[in-house]
């Protein structure tokens, strides 16, 4: 069996999108990738992100938000930034690391002023499903 590639999903807060991407990769591509997530300015994991992933049978309630600095000298084959701020603030990685950017809407920001919980959750569900599709076909972005 070939050694799995290490992939890091990077967002500003590591509270939603990068957590979902880490979990989807672990769920869908565990034979190919060791997945990690981190943030530039980590915040607590959004409870709605936990709920959205639980709706599809994936428990991220045990995952923790991490600062990129907490990963130390770990080397990655791929670093995927999931928001523009992370792309702009992305720290230096060794030359062997391939940097990719795939921006997704920020569900907490989109839902922050929505009083109806179901309507707010729809943003999380949509982005969850978009991230699943991205992870499911990530080789298309890797080959580019």
MIBAVO-60097 format. One record per residue (C-alpha): residue number from 0; residue in three letters; x, z, y. Coordinates in steps of 0.25 Angstrom, whole numbers, padded with zeros to 4 digits. Example, Ala and Ser with C-alpha at 12.3 -4.5 7.8 and 13.67 -1.06 7.14 Angstrom:
<tormi><pos>0</pos><code>ALA</code><X>0049</X><Z>0031</Z><Y>-0018</Y></tormi>
<tormi><pos>1</pos><code>SER</code><X>0055</X><Z>0029</Z><Y>-0004</Y></tormi>
//
This chain:
<tormi><pos>0</pos><code>UNK</code><X>0000</X><Z>0000</Z><Y>0000</Y></tormi>
<tormi><pos>1</pos><code>UNK</code><X>0005</X><Z>-0004</Z><Y>0014</Y></tormi>
<tormi><pos>2</pos><code>UNK</code><X>0008</X><Z>0007</Z><Y>0024</Y></tormi>
<tormi><pos>3</pos><code>UNK</code><X>-0003</X><Z>0009</Z><Y>0034</Y></tormi>
<tormi><pos>4</pos><code>UNK</code><X>-0001</X><Z>0005</Z><Y>0048</Y></tormi>
<tormi><pos>5</pos><code>UNK</code><X>-0003</X><Z>0016</Z><Y>0059</Y></tormi>
<tormi><pos>6</pos><code>UNK</code><X>-0013</X><Z>0013</Z><Y>0070</Y></tormi>
<tormi><pos>7</pos><code>UNK</code><X>-0016</X><Z>0021</Z><Y>0082</Y></tormi>
<tormi><pos>8</pos><code>UNK</code><X>-0028</X><Z>0020</Z><Y>0090</Y></tormi>
<tormi><pos>9</pos><code>UNK</code><X>-0026</X><Z>0024</Z><Y>0104</Y></tormi>
<tormi><pos>10</pos><code>UNK</code><X>-0036</X><Z>0028</Z><Y>0115</Y></tormi>
<tormi><pos>11</pos><code>UNK</code><X>-0036</X><Z>0036</Z><Y>0128</Y></tormi>
<tormi><pos>12</pos><code>UNK</code><X>-0044</X><Z>0048</Z><Y>0122</Y></tormi>
<tormi><pos>13</pos><code>UNK</code><X>-0043</X><Z>0047</Z><Y>0107</Y></tormi>
<tormi><pos>14</pos><code>UNK</code><X>-0057</X><Z>0052</Z><Y>0107</Y></tormi>
<tormi><pos>15</pos><code>UNK</code><X>-0065</X><Z>0040</Z><Y>0102</Y></tormi>
<tormi><pos>16</pos><code>UNK</code><X>-0061</X><Z>0026</Z><Y>0100</Y></tormi>
<tormi><pos>17</pos><code>UNK</code><X>-0047</X><Z>0029</Z><Y>0094</Y></tormi>
<tormi><pos>18</pos><code>UNK</code><X>-0053</X><Z>0039</Z><Y>0085</Y></tormi>
<tormi><pos>19</pos><code>UNK</code><X>-0063</X><Z>0029</Z><Y>0080</Y></tormi>
<tormi><pos>20</pos><code>UNK</code><X>-0052</X><Z>0019</Z><Y>0078</Y></tormi>
<tormi><pos>21</pos><code>UNK</code><X>-0043</X><Z>0029</Z><Y>0070</Y></tormi>
<tormi><pos>22</pos><code>UNK</code><X>-0055</X><Z>0033</Z><Y>0061</Y></tormi>
<tormi><pos>23</pos><code>UNK</code><X>-0060</X><Z>0018</Z><Y>0059</Y></tormi>
<tormi><pos>24</pos><code>UNK</code><X>-0046</X><Z>0014</Z><Y>0055</Y></tormi>
<tormi><pos>25</pos><code>UNK</code><X>-0044</X><Z>0026</Z><Y>0046</Y></tormi>
<tormi><pos>26</pos><code>UNK</code><X>-0058</X><Z>0022</Z><Y>0040</Y></tormi>
<tormi><pos>27</pos><code>UNK</code><X>-0057</X><Z>0007</Z><Y>0039</Y></tormi>
<tormi><pos>28</pos><code>UNK</code><X>-0042</X><Z>0004</Z><Y>0038</Y></tormi>
<tormi><pos>29</pos><code>UNK</code><X>-0035</X><Z>0016</Z><Y>0032</Y></tormi>
<tormi><pos>30</pos><code>UNK</code><X>-0028</X><Z>0008</Z><Y>0022</Y></tormi>
<tormi><pos>31</pos><code>UNK</code><X>-0021</X><Z>0000</Z><Y>0033</Y></tormi>
<tormi><pos>32</pos><code>UNK</code><X>-0019</X><Z>0010</Z><Y>0045</Y></tormi>
<tormi><pos>33</pos><code>UNK</code><X>-0016</X><Z>0025</Z><Y>0048</Y></tormi>
<tormi><pos>34</pos><code>UNK</code><X>-0025</X><Z>0026</Z><Y>0060</Y></tormi>
<tormi><pos>35</pos><code>UNK</code><X>-0022</X><Z>0036</Z><Y>0072</Y></tormi>
<tormi><pos>36</pos><code>UNK</code><X>-0028</X><Z>0038</Z><Y>0086</Y></tormi>
<tormi><pos>37</pos><code>UNK</code><X>-0024</X><Z>0044</Z><Y>0098</Y></tormi>
<tormi><pos>38</pos><code>UNK</code><X>-0027</X><Z>0045</Z><Y>0113</Y></tormi>
<tormi><pos>39</pos><code>UNK</code><X>-0019</X><Z>0044</Z><Y>0126</Y></tormi>
<tormi><pos>40</pos><code>UNK</code><X>-0027</X><Z>0056</Z><Y>0132</Y></tormi>
<tormi><pos>41</pos><code>UNK</code><X>-0035</X><Z>0061</Z><Y>0119</Y></tormi>
<tormi><pos>42</pos><code>UNK</code><X>-0048</X><Z>0068</Z><Y>0120</Y></tormi>
<tormi><pos>43</pos><code>UNK</code><X>-0057</X><Z>0074</Z><Y>0110</Y></tormi>
<tormi><pos>44</pos><code>UNK</code><X>-0064</X><Z>0065</Z><Y>0100</Y></tormi>
<tormi><pos>45</pos><code>UNK</code><X>-0077</X><Z>0061</Z><Y>0106</Y></tormi>
<tormi><pos>46</pos><code>UNK</code><X>-0089</X><Z>0067</Z><Y>0097</Y></tormi>
<tormi><pos>47</pos><code>UNK</code><X>-0096</X><Z>0053</Z><Y>0098</Y></tormi>
<tormi><pos>48</pos><code>UNK</code><X>-0084</X><Z>0046</Z><Y>0092</Y></tormi>
<tormi><pos>49</pos><code>UNK</code><X>-0085</X><Z>0056</Z><Y>0080</Y></tormi>
<tormi><pos>50</pos><code>UNK</code><X>-0100</X><Z>0054</Z><Y>0079</Y></tormi>
<tormi><pos>51</pos><code>UNK</code><X>-0099</X><Z>0038</Z><Y>0080</Y></tormi>
<tormi><pos>52</pos><code>UNK</code><X>-0088</X><Z>0038</Z><Y>0069</Y></tormi>
<tormi><pos>53</pos><code>UNK</code><X>-0096</X><Z>0048</Z><Y>0060</Y></tormi>
<tormi><pos>54</pos><code>UNK</code><X>-0108</X><Z>0038</Z><Y>0061</Y></tormi>
<tormi><pos>55</pos><code>UNK</code><X>-0099</X><Z>0029</Z><Y>0053</Y></tormi>
<tormi><pos>56</pos><code>UNK</code><X>-0094</X><Z>0039</Z><Y>0043</Y></tormi>
<tormi><pos>57</pos><code>UNK</code><X>-0080</X><Z>0042</Z><Y>0050</Y></tormi>
<tormi><pos>58</pos><code>UNK</code><X>-0077</X><Z>0056</Z><Y>0054</Y></tormi>
<tormi><pos>59</pos><code>UNK</code><X>-0068</X><Z>0057</Z><Y>0066</Y></tormi>
<tormi><pos>60</pos><code>UNK</code><X>-0071</X><Z>0071</Z><Y>0069</Y></tormi>
<tormi><pos>61</pos><code>UNK</code><X>-0058</X><Z>0076</Z><Y>0063</Y></tormi>
<tormi><pos>62</pos><code>UNK</code><X>-0050</X><Z>0066</Z><Y>0071</Y></tormi>
<tormi><pos>63</pos><code>UNK</code><X>-0042</X><Z>0072</Z><Y>0084</Y></tormi>
<tormi><pos>64</pos><code>UNK</code><X>-0039</X><Z>0065</Z><Y>0097</Y></tormi>
<tormi><pos>65</pos><code>UNK</code><X>-0024</X><Z>0064</Z><Y>0098</Y></tormi>
<tormi><pos>66</pos><code>UNK</code><X>-0015</X><Z>0060</Z><Y>0109</Y></tormi>
<tormi><pos>67</pos><code>UNK</code><X>-0006</X><Z>0048</Z><Y>0107</Y></tormi>
<tormi><pos>68</pos><code>UNK</code><X>0006</X><Z>0058</Z><Y>0109</Y></tormi>
<tormi><pos>69</pos><code>UNK</code><X>0002</X><Z>0066</Z><Y>0097</Y></tormi>
<tormi><pos>70</pos><code>UNK</code><X>0005</X><Z>0055</Z><Y>0088</Y></tormi>
<tormi><pos>71</pos><code>UNK</code><X>0020</X><Z>0057</Z><Y>0091</Y></tormi>
<tormi><pos>72</pos><code>UNK</code><X>0029</X><Z>0046</Z><Y>0085</Y></tormi>
<tormi><pos>73</pos><code>UNK</code><X>0019</X><Z>0040</Z><Y>0076</Y></tormi>
<tormi><pos>74</pos><code>UNK</code><X>0021</X><Z>0025</Z><Y>0075</Y></tormi>
<tormi><pos>75</pos><code>UNK</code><X>0009</X><Z>0016</Z><Y>0074</Y></tormi>
<tormi><pos>76</pos><code>UNK</code><X>0008</X><Z>0002</Z><Y>0069</Y></tormi>
<tormi><pos>77</pos><code>UNK</code><X>-0004</X><Z>0000</Z><Y>0079</Y></tormi>
<tormi><pos>78</pos><code>UNK</code><X>-0009</X><Z>0007</Z><Y>0091</Y></tormi>
<tormi><pos>79</pos><code>UNK</code><X>-0023</X><Z>0002</Z><Y>0096</Y></tormi>
<tormi><pos>80</pos><code>UNK</code><X>-0027</X><Z>0006</Z><Y>0110</Y></tormi>
<tormi><pos>81</pos><code>UNK</code><X>-0042</X><Z>0007</Z><Y>0110</Y></tormi>
<tormi><pos>82</pos><code>UNK</code><X>-0044</X><Z>0009</Z><Y>0125</Y></tormi>
<tormi><pos>83</pos><code>UNK</code><X>-0038</X><Z>0003</Z><Y>0137</Y></tormi>
<tormi><pos>84</pos><code>UNK</code><X>-0032</X><Z>0016</Z><Y>0142</Y></tormi>
<tormi><pos>85</pos><code>UNK</code><X>-0025</X><Z>0018</Z><Y>0129</Y></tormi>
<tormi><pos>86</pos><code>UNK</code><X>-0020</X><Z>0004</Z><Y>0130</Y></tormi>
<tormi><pos>87</pos><code>UNK</code><X>-0014</X><Z>0006</Z><Y>0144</Y></tormi>
<tormi><pos>88</pos><code>UNK</code><X>-0009</X><Z>0020</Z><Y>0140</Y></tormi>
<tormi><pos>89</pos><code>UNK</code><X>-0003</X><Z>0017</Z><Y>0126</Y></tormi>
<tormi><pos>90</pos><code>UNK</code><X>0010</X><Z>0024</Z><Y>0124</Y></tormi>
<tormi><pos>91</pos><code>UNK</code><X>0022</X><Z>0016</Z><Y>0119</Y></tormi>
<tormi><pos>92</pos><code>UNK</code><X>0023</X><Z>0013</Z><Y>0104</Y></tormi>
<tormi><pos>93</pos><code>UNK</code><X>0034</X><Z>0007</Z><Y>0096</Y></tormi>
<tormi><pos>94</pos><code>UNK</code><X>0035</X><Z>-0008</Z><Y>0095</Y></tormi>
<tormi><pos>95</pos><code>UNK</code><X>0030</X><Z>-0008</Z><Y>0081</Y></tormi>
<tormi><pos>96</pos><code>UNK</code><X>0017</X><Z>-0003</Z><Y>0086</Y></tormi>
<tormi><pos>97</pos><code>UNK</code><X>0007</X><Z>-0013</Z><Y>0089</Y></tormi>
<tormi><pos>98</pos><code>UNK</code><X>-0002</X><Z>-0010</Z><Y>0100</Y></tormi>
<tormi><pos>99</pos><code>UNK</code><X>-0017</X><Z>-0015</Z><Y>0100</Y></tormi>
<tormi><pos>100</pos><code>UNK</code><X>-0028</X><Z>-0013</Z><Y>0110</Y></tormi>
<tormi><pos>101</pos><code>UNK</code><X>-0042</X><Z>-0013</Z><Y>0107</Y></tormi>
<tormi><pos>102</pos><code>UNK</code><X>-0051</X><Z>-0007</Z><Y>0117</Y></tormi>
<tormi><pos>103</pos><code>UNK</code><X>-0064</X><Z>-0001</Z><Y>0114</Y></tormi>
<tormi><pos>104</pos><code>UNK</code><X>-0075</X><Z>0005</Z><Y>0123</Y></tormi>
<tormi><pos>105</pos><code>UNK</code><X>-0074</X><Z>0020</Z><Y>0126</Y></tormi>
<tormi><pos>106</pos><code>UNK</code><X>-0087</X><Z>0026</Z><Y>0119</Y></tormi>
<tormi><pos>107</pos><code>UNK</code><X>-0085</X><Z>0040</Z><Y>0126</Y></tormi>
<tormi><pos>108</pos><code>UNK</code><X>-0085</X><Z>0033</Z><Y>0140</Y></tormi>
<tormi><pos>109</pos><code>UNK</code><X>-0096</X><Z>0024</Z><Y>0137</Y></tormi>
<tormi><pos>110</pos><code>UNK</code><X>-0105</X><Z>0035</Z><Y>0132</Y></tormi>
<tormi><pos>111</pos><code>UNK</code><X>-0101</X><Z>0046</Z><Y>0142</Y></tormi>
<tormi><pos>112</pos><code>UNK</code><X>-0114</X><Z>0044</Z><Y>0151</Y></tormi>
<tormi><pos>113</pos><code>UNK</code><X>-0124</X><Z>0040</Z><Y>0140</Y></tormi>
<tormi><pos>114</pos><code>UNK</code><X>-0134</X><Z>0052</Z><Y>0138</Y></tormi>
<tormi><pos>115</pos><code>UNK</code><X>-0140</X><Z>0046</Z><Y>0125</Y></tormi>
<tormi><pos>116</pos><code>UNK</code><X>-0131</X><Z>0050</Z><Y>0114</Y></tormi>
<tormi><pos>117</pos><code>UNK</code><X>-0135</X><Z>0038</Z><Y>0105</Y></tormi>
<tormi><pos>118</pos><code>UNK</code><X>-0131</X><Z>0028</Z><Y>0116</Y></tormi>
<tormi><pos>119</pos><code>UNK</code><X>-0118</X><Z>0035</Z><Y>0118</Y></tormi>
<tormi><pos>120</pos><code>UNK</code><X>-0115</X><Z>0035</Z><Y>0104</Y></tormi>
<tormi><pos>121</pos><code>UNK</code><X>-0117</X><Z>0020</Z><Y>0104</Y></tormi>
<tormi><pos>122</pos><code>UNK</code><X>-0104</X><Z>0018</Z><Y>0111</Y></tormi>
<tormi><pos>123</pos><code>UNK</code><X>-0096</X><Z>0026</Z><Y>0101</Y></tormi>
<tormi><pos>124</pos><code>UNK</code><X>-0103</X><Z>0018</Z><Y>0090</Y></tormi>
<tormi><pos>125</pos><code>UNK</code><X>-0100</X><Z>0004</Z><Y>0096</Y></tormi>
<tormi><pos>126</pos><code>UNK</code><X>-0085</X><Z>0008</Z><Y>0098</Y></tormi>
<tormi><pos>127</pos><code>UNK</code><X>-0084</X><Z>0014</Z><Y>0085</Y></tormi>
<tormi><pos>128</pos><code>UNK</code><X>-0089</X><Z>0001</Z><Y>0078</Y></tormi>
<tormi><pos>129</pos><code>UNK</code><X>-0080</X><Z>-0007</Z><Y>0087</Y></tormi>
<tormi><pos>130</pos><code>UNK</code><X>-0068</X><Z>0001</Z><Y>0083</Y></tormi>
<tormi><pos>131</pos><code>UNK</code><X>-0072</X><Z>0000</Z><Y>0068</Y></tormi>
<tormi><pos>132</pos><code>UNK</code><X>-0072</X><Z>-0016</Z><Y>0070</Y></tormi>
<tormi><pos>133</pos><code>UNK</code><X>-0059</X><Z>-0015</Z><Y>0077</Y></tormi>
<tormi><pos>134</pos><code>UNK</code><X>-0052</X><Z>-0007</Z><Y>0066</Y></tormi>
<tormi><pos>135</pos><code>UNK</code><X>-0059</X><Z>-0015</Z><Y>0055</Y></tormi>
<tormi><pos>136</pos><code>UNK</code><X>-0052</X><Z>-0028</Z><Y>0060</Y></tormi>
<tormi><pos>137</pos><code>UNK</code><X>-0040</X><Z>-0022</Z><Y>0067</Y></tormi>
<tormi><pos>138</pos><code>UNK</code><X>-0030</X><Z>-0031</Z><Y>0060</Y></tormi>
<tormi><pos>139</pos><code>UNK</code><X>-0036</X><Z>-0042</Z><Y>0069</Y></tormi>
<tormi><pos>140</pos><code>UNK</code><X>-0030</X><Z>-0034</Z><Y>0081</Y></tormi>
<tormi><pos>141</pos><code>UNK</code><X>-0017</X><Z>-0031</Z><Y>0074</Y></tormi>
<tormi><pos>142</pos><code>UNK</code><X>-0014</X><Z>-0046</Z><Y>0070</Y></tormi>
<tormi><pos>143</pos><code>UNK</code><X>-0016</X><Z>-0050</Z><Y>0085</Y></tormi>
//
